[in-house]
């Protein structure tokens, strides 16, 4: 069984829900990113969403945009991301999903991409600007290499589109909690819960909810109806706030433990 499927099966068996933190590769440095991944795993992460820096991150709000800018200023490329995953794999088997846009992946070449991802130890890809209607060749390349391909669904998606996306997805389905870009928000709308219920009509895959989740209460709310909660901007903001602090890694770990603190209350 692939790592993503195995972790969700383990979570189900334990009666738990998943925690998926997002970080941007190379922010504030590649060495720090490696240490943050390992700290996040120790602090309760089940899957890591690893952002590939991109010059035009249209789906991301200002916090993650700034993280991409900092990483690009460090000359971090998609190949640096793969080298980083290789280093992590010598210490951890936590599932890693690349959160990216299509262009950085195509720079490797579609004919080589699947093998390079698999060899590095990547488990899944979420290319935010890839749609199922245009993904046949990409899906085939990922399937041959055993890489899960994850698509986004939104509250505005029609039932017809939810069915199309569910059938194209492997690993899990990523449900966007709202329309718009990534970023911290004060409260979650009922749209996320309704969306999860709608998606479940078309797939048995796990469903993760992201965009705007930033507090333990948000995480707990998501766990009421979905299989995992994705937290990005809140963690990236912590990295930004403490990037020059010697205690950066510990600060990120403490934040992660706070975000999943409702687990211990159950």
C-alpha positions as CSV (number, residue, x, y, z in Angstrom):
1,X,0.0,0.0,0.0
2,X,1.2,3.5,-0.8
3,X,2.2,5.7,2.1
4,X,-0.8,8.1,1.8
5,X,-3.3,5.3,1.8
6,X,-1.5,3.6,4.6
7,X,-1.6,6.6,6.9
8,X,-5.3,7.2,6.3
9,X,-6.0,3.5,7.0
10,X,-4.0,3.7,10.2
11,X,-5.9,6.8,11.3
12,X,-9.2,5.1,10.6
13,X,-8.1,2.1,12.6
14,X,-7.2,4.3,15.6
15,X,-10.4,6.4,15.3
16,X,-8.4,9.6,14.6
17,X,-8.4,12.3,12.0
18,X,-5.4,13.6,10.1
19,X,-3.3,16.8,10.4
20,X,-1.6,18.0,7.2
21,X,0.7,21.1,7.7
22,X,1.9,23.1,4.6
23,X,5.3,24.7,4.4
24,X,7.2,26.3,1.5
25,X,10.4,24.7,0.5
26,X,13.4,26.9,1.2
27,X,11.7,29.3,3.6
28,X,13.7,30.5,5.4
29,X,16.3,28.0,4.1
30,X,16.5,24.4,2.8
31,X,18.2,23.3,6.0
32,X,15.5,24.8,8.1
33,X,12.8,23.2,5.9
34,X,14.3,19.8,6.5
35,X,14.3,20.4,10.3
36,X,10.8,21.8,10.2
37,X,9.4,18.7,8.4
38,X,10.9,16.4,11.1
39,X,9.7,18.6,13.9
40,X,6.2,18.7,12.4
41,X,6.1,15.0,12.3
42,X,7.2,14.8,16.0
43,X,4.5,17.3,16.8
44,X,1.5,15.4,15.3
45,X,1.7,15.8,11.5
46,X,0.4,12.8,9.5
47,X,1.2,14.1,6.0
48,X,3.4,17.0,4.9
49,X,2.3,19.4,2.2
50,X,5.5,20.7,0.7
51,X,5.1,23.9,-1.4
52,X,7.3,24.4,-4.5
53,X,8.2,28.1,-4.8
54,X,6.6,29.7,-7.8
55,X,6.8,33.2,-9.2
56,X,3.0,33.5,-9.8
57,X,1.2,31.7,-7.0
58,X,-2.3,32.6,-8.1
59,X,-4.1,30.3,-5.6
60,X,-2.2,31.7,-2.6
61,X,-2.8,34.6,-0.4
62,X,-0.1,37.2,0.7
63,X,1.5,35.0,3.5
64,X,2.4,32.2,1.2
65,X,3.2,34.5,-1.7
66,X,5.8,36.1,0.5
67,X,7.2,32.7,1.5
68,X,7.6,31.9,-2.2
69,X,9.3,35.2,-2.8
70,X,11.8,34.5,0.0
71,X,12.5,31.0,-1.3
72,X,13.0,32.2,-4.8
73,X,15.4,34.8,-3.5
74,X,17.3,31.8,-2.1
75,X,17.3,30.4,-5.7
76,X,15.2,27.3,-4.6
77,X,14.0,25.3,-7.5
78,X,11.8,22.2,-7.9
79,X,14.9,20.1,-8.1
80,X,16.0,21.5,-4.8
81,X,12.6,20.3,-3.4
82,X,13.3,16.8,-4.7
83,X,16.8,16.8,-3.1
84,X,15.3,17.9,0.1
85,X,12.7,15.0,0.1
86,X,15.6,12.6,-0.5
87,X,17.3,13.8,2.6
88,X,14.1,13.6,4.6
89,X,13.6,10.0,3.5
90,X,16.9,9.0,5.2
91,X,15.2,9.9,8.5
92,X,11.4,9.7,8.0
93,X,8.7,7.9,6.1
94,X,6.0,10.5,6.6
95,X,4.0,10.9,3.4
96,X,5.0,14.1,1.4
97,X,2.7,15.8,-1.1
98,X,4.1,18.4,-3.4
99,X,1.8,21.4,-3.5
100,X,2.7,23.2,-6.7
101,X,1.8,24.7,-10.0
102,X,2.2,22.9,-13.3
103,X,5.1,24.9,-14.8
104,X,7.8,23.9,-12.3
105,X,6.9,20.2,-12.8
106,X,7.0,20.5,-16.6
107,X,10.5,22.0,-16.3
108,X,11.7,18.5,-15.4
109,X,9.9,17.0,-18.4
110,X,6.8,14.9,-18.2
111,X,8.7,11.8,-19.5
112,X,11.0,11.9,-16.6
113,X,8.8,13.4,-13.9
114,X,7.2,10.4,-12.4
115,X,10.5,8.5,-12.0
116,X,12.2,11.5,-10.5
117,X,9.4,12.0,-8.0
118,X,9.3,8.3,-7.0
119,X,13.1,8.1,-6.7
120,X,13.1,11.2,-4.5
121,X,10.4,9.7,-2.2
122,X,7.5,12.0,-3.1
123,X,4.1,10.4,-2.5
124,X,1.7,12.7,-4.2
125,X,1.3,15.8,-6.3
126,X,-1.3,18.6,-6.1
127,X,-0.9,20.9,-9.0
128,X,-3.4,23.7,-8.4
129,X,-3.7,24.8,-12.0
130,X,-4.1,21.3,-13.4
131,X,-7.7,20.4,-14.2
132,X,-8.9,16.8,-14.9
133,X,-10.0,17.7,-18.5
134,X,-6.4,18.4,-19.4
135,X,-4.7,15.9,-17.1
136,X,-4.8,12.6,-19.1
137,X,-1.1,12.5,-20.0
138,X,-0.1,13.8,-16.5
139,X,-2.3,11.2,-14.8
140,X,-0.9,8.4,-16.8
141,X,2.7,9.4,-15.9
142,X,1.8,9.6,-12.2
143,X,0.0,6.3,-12.3
144,X,2.9,4.4,-13.9
145,X,5.2,5.7,-11.2
146,X,2.8,5.1,-8.3
147,X,2.4,8.8,-7.4
148,X,-0.9,9.9,-6.1
149,X,-2.5,12.8,-8.0
150,X,-4.7,15.1,-5.8
151,X,-7.2,17.6,-7.2
152,X,-9.1,20.5,-5.6
153,X,-12.8,20.8,-5.2
154,X,-14.6,24.0,-4.2
155,X,-18.0,25.0,-2.8
156,X,-18.9,26.3,-6.2
157,X,-18.2,23.0,-7.9
158,X,-21.2,21.4,-9.5
159,X,-22.1,17.8,-8.7
160,X,-21.0,16.8,-12.2
161,X,-17.7,18.4,-11.6
162,X,-17.3,16.8,-8.2
163,X,-17.8,13.4,-9.8
164,X,-15.2,14.1,-12.5
165,X,-12.7,15.3,-9.9
166,X,-13.4,12.4,-7.5
167,X,-12.8,9.9,-10.3
168,X,-9.6,11.5,-11.3
169,X,-8.1,11.7,-7.8
170,X,-6.0,9.2,-5.9
171,X,-4.7,9.4,-2.4
172,X,-7.3,11.9,-1.1
173,X,-9.5,14.7,-2.3
174,X,-8.6,18.3,-1.2
175,X,-11.8,20.3,-0.4
176,X,-11.3,24.1,-0.4
177,X,-13.2,25.5,2.6
178,X,-14.2,28.7,0.7
179,X,-13.8,30.5,-2.6
180,X,-10.7,32.6,-3.0
181,X,-7.1,32.2,-2.0
182,X,-5.2,30.7,0.9
183,X,-5.0,32.7,4.1
184,X,-6.0,32.9,7.8
185,X,-9.7,33.5,8.6
186,X,-11.6,34.0,11.8
187,X,-14.3,31.3,11.3
188,X,-15.1,28.5,8.9
189,X,-18.2,28.6,6.8
190,X,-20.8,25.8,6.7
191,X,-19.8,25.5,3.0
192,X,-16.9,23.3,3.9
193,X,-19.1,20.7,5.7
194,X,-21.7,20.7,3.0
195,X,-18.9,20.3,0.4
196,X,-17.5,17.2,2.1
197,X,-20.9,15.6,2.3
198,X,-21.4,16.2,-1.4
199,X,-18.0,14.8,-2.3
200,X,-18.7,11.6,-0.3
201,X,-21.5,10.8,-2.7
202,X,-18.9,10.2,-5.4
203,X,-15.9,8.6,-3.7
204,X,-14.6,6.6,-0.8
205,X,-11.3,8.4,-0.8
206,X,-10.4,10.4,2.3
207,X,-11.3,14.1,2.1
208,X,-9.0,16.8,3.5
209,X,-10.2,20.4,4.1
210,X,-7.9,23.4,3.7
211,X,-7.7,27.1,3.1
212,X,-8.3,29.4,6.1
213,X,-7.8,26.8,8.9
214,X,-5.7,28.5,11.6
215,X,-6.9,27.5,15.1
216,X,-7.4,24.3,17.2
217,X,-11.2,25.1,17.0
218,X,-11.0,25.2,13.2
219,X,-9.1,21.9,13.1
220,X,-11.6,20.3,15.5
221,X,-14.5,21.6,13.4
222,X,-13.0,20.1,10.2
223,X,-12.4,16.8,12.0
224,X,-16.2,16.6,12.7
225,X,-16.9,16.0,9.0
226,X,-13.7,15.4,7.1
227,X,-10.8,13.0,7.3
228,X,-8.0,15.6,7.7
229,X,-7.4,19.3,8.2
230,X,-4.8,21.2,6.2
231,X,-3.1,24.2,7.9
232,X,-0.8,26.4,5.7
233,X,-0.8,30.2,6.1
234,X,-0.9,30.0,10.0
235,X,2.3,27.9,10.0
236,X,4.0,29.9,7.2
237,X,3.3,33.1,9.2
238,X,5.0,31.6,12.2
239,X,8.0,30.8,10.1
240,X,8.0,34.4,8.8
241,X,7.7,35.8,12.3
242,X,10.6,33.8,13.7
243,X,12.8,33.2,10.7
244,X,15.8,34.8,12.4
245,X,15.1,33.3,15.8
246,X,17.3,30.4,17.0
247,X,14.2,28.9,18.4
248,X,12.3,28.8,15.1
249,X,12.0,25.0,14.9
250,X,10.7,24.8,18.5
251,X,8.3,27.6,17.8
252,X,6.8,25.8,14.8
253,X,6.6,22.5,16.7
254,X,4.8,24.3,19.6
255,X,2.3,25.8,17.1
256,X,1.6,22.4,15.5
257,X,1.0,20.8,18.9
258,X,-1.4,23.7,19.8
259,X,-3.3,23.2,16.5
260,X,-3.9,19.5,17.2
261,X,-4.5,19.9,21.0
262,X,-8.1,18.8,20.6
263,X,-6.8,15.3,20.0
264,X,-5.7,14.9,23.6
265,X,-9.1,16.2,24.8
266,X,-10.9,13.3,23.1
